[in-house]
Amino acid sequence: MASRREFIKTSGLALAGLSISGFNISSAQSEDNYKNQRPKPEDRKFTSTAVEEEIQKVKSAIKDKDLAWMFENCYPNTLDTTVNFQIIDGKPDTFVITGDINAMWLRDSTAQVTPYLQLANKDKKLKQLLAGVINRQTKCILIDPYANAFNYGPTGSQWDKDLTTMKPELHERKWELDSLCYPIRLAYHFWKITGDTSCFNDKWQSAMKLVLQTFKQQQRKDGRGPYKFQRVTAVQTDTVAGSGYGNPIKPVGLICSIFRPSDDSTIFPFFVPSNYFAVVSLRQLSEMFDKIIGDKEYADQFTALADEVGHALKEYALTKHLDFGEMISFEVDGFGNRLFMDDPSYPGLLSLPYYGSFTESDHVYLNTRKFIFSGSNPYFFKGKYGNGIGSPHTGIGKIWPLSFIMQALTTSDEKEITSCLKSLVDTNAGTGFIHESFEKDDPKKFSRKWFAWANTLFGELIIKIYNEKPQILKAQL
């Protein structure tokens, strides 16, 4: 096993003393004293007193120095480097970039700030920032519910030549079902934790009604709907079959998702994990419209669609695998065709308990989990520094640290959690951060050195362990 110091000595980034958007990756600074890699306080995008207190409290409970160092770097990464907070027309507005891509994904922006929700009542500024994300997401959905990523303003994009209905406010227009579920997840938990309903105004209600309309359009009961997408590219997963509409489906009540959360196109358009996510999201919307808005008519419509999609999932998403028994398919088409794999961009099959679709002990989920971590999953890779899931997005033999994080978030087994933590430490390549992917036998060969979603989700994992299984953090990895 290569230590952090060995990585620092051999990493080209460290040898160059490179600074990446305030990340001070320097062997001289971090080799001996684990100096944090955060931007200087005056260079940080946003500072929360509650988050800073949480960092110190949790870090002091972690025995392993590498793990503590990574937590200090990663947990505040979204606030340090990616948020643009302001007040517009008297309301908070927060634009959140992904990191090394200067655009806001509905999925990533939710995932990036979710770990801070638990602290919202301790820090008024932080609560405002979170409300600002909800307000900005509302604006984005109203611009185009089919887009996955947005610009800060009407600036255009490198993808403005895509064969779809682009607008200058869009960074990219890949229809991903989960993109509309994530803003619901953020709004719902913000409400549950803070009790604040100020974000749920007429614009938010219009956006949520547009979500319902879009979901129903993509059930494709009355034709293929208004969305199609193609891109002139040599990368097959970056464009769409069927003249931009995807491969054929049989309308059975499920909702089409032409792209996966990885931004790769689906093979069979009924992407199962996002349909499960949609069921949870629709039920949350129903509760919010009932209890906050007092709109029983729409509350009932959200519930009815959730029931319909849930029934279709039982009928078409579950199947008997030759080796693993009853389990969950990754993608289906309604004709009986199924795809068996998993992907580390979430939602995926592994993450279903995290989103509230299954319990960790459900036998169907456990069978699916066994499949995910087996040679039957074409994107499960074994490497010198850990075994994990990869993605068509980055290619064969490249493991995503997100898979280690989600594996630990969806188990109560302490040995398994510890093993995942060890893999995360062993594969940070001396940078103190989580990357998108790495070569299974050489973590120094990694993609995306500034990937805020992965960094912040790692922080969320550590805090969950601190709250539920603190004994794990008291041991040396």
Buried (B, 14 or more C-beta within 10 A) or exposed (E): EBEBBEBBBEBEBBEEEBEBBBBBBBBEBBBEEBBBBBBEEEEBBBBBEBBBEBBEEBBEBBEBBBBBBBBBBBBBBBBBBBBBBEEEEEBBBBBBBBBBBEBBBBBBBBBBBBBBBBBBBBBEBBBBBBBBBBBBBBBBBEBBBBBBBBBBEEEBBEBBEBBBBBBEBBBBBBBBBBBBBBBBBBBBBBBEBBEBBEBBEEBBBEBBBBBBEBBBBBBBEEEBBEBBBBBEEEEEBBBBBBEBBBBBBBEBBBBBBBBBBBBBBBBBBBBBBBBBBBBBBBBBBBBBBBEBBEBEEBBEBBBEBBBBBBBBBEEBBBBEBEEBBEBBBBBBBBEEBBBBBBBBBBBBBBBBBBBBBBEBEBEBBBBBBBBBBEEBBEBBBEBEBBBBBBBBBBEEBBBBBBBBBBBBBBBEEEEEBBBBBBBBBBBBBBBBBBBBBBBBEBBBEBBBBBBBBBBBBBBBBBBBBBEEBEEBBEEEB
